[in-house]
Amino acid sequence: MSVGSNAVKSTAKTALKENYLSTVASSLILIFSWIVCLNCAVLLMPVVGEIGVFIIAVLMTVFLLLPMALGLLRSVWRLLFGVSDGPLSVFYWFSDIKLYSRALKLISQFGLRIILWLAILNLPSLLLFFLSHSFFFEMIGTEVPVWTANFGFFSVILRNVSFVIVFFVMLKYYMAPILVIADENMDVNEAMYTSAVIAKKSSIDFISLIASSILWIIATFLLMPLPFTLPVLLGFYAVHTRFSITEYNLHISKQRTRQEGFI
């Protein structure tokens, strides 16, 4: 991508400037919903137990919070074109059953891929975990070998490495949410495929943008500044994606022009 991270961030801040408080309000709605869902799940712990709380939290995240996050992203994307939808735009994907189904399809496409890759890459870590605990050898009726003492440490390392690998594997799909938002007629599978094609040239620039935004990202993990930093980070992402798509379309257009010139 010819446009650097500084230009991306500058463009995003300019686009958000006039409607920044509106996006902050949208972020507050999303964060408040997250806190309510979390507290509801915790209150149910005496009834459903820890596993039940985990399942409920996952369901609320998938069916409520992530579609709301997509609504926030959509409002930020539309601000790049001078359209302000207001704070309640976080509920956009709930306004129609077809829109909601489309949002869930996008979320499931990401979720299933992440789960599959984590399951595959964590097999060595899982094996070392079993070998590092005495119950495994008790099951097979043997004593615990001395050489298994450090397997637990290596299991943790492999598990962390698997998360890093999954991040880079999923990186090629990072544009799919914007593509689904930008083109309401585009199928989710088509958006995933298109993202994978464009990301071959733009993923390095996206990683560079993430690295240059590290202070914003760190601040986002703190609850107090989260409503103020989240719209900005989404703005960085949206502007980068817009530039990348534009450059890709220009590249394809030039290729077609050359091909027509040879005919």
Secondary structure, DSSP 8 states (H G I E B T S, - for coil): --S-HHHHHHHHHHHHHTTHHHHHHHHHHHHHHHHHHHHHHHHTHHHHHHHHHHHHHHHHIIIIIHHHHHHHHHHHHHHTTT----GGGGGGGGSSHHHHHHHHHHHHHHHHHHHHHHHHHTHHHHHHHHHTSHHHHHHTT----GGGTTHHHHHHHHHHHHHHHHHHHHGGGTTHHHHHHH-TTS-HHHHHHHHHHHHHHHHHHHHHHHHHTHHHHHHHTSTTTHHHHHHHHHHHHHHHHHHHHHHHHHHHHHHHHHHHHH-
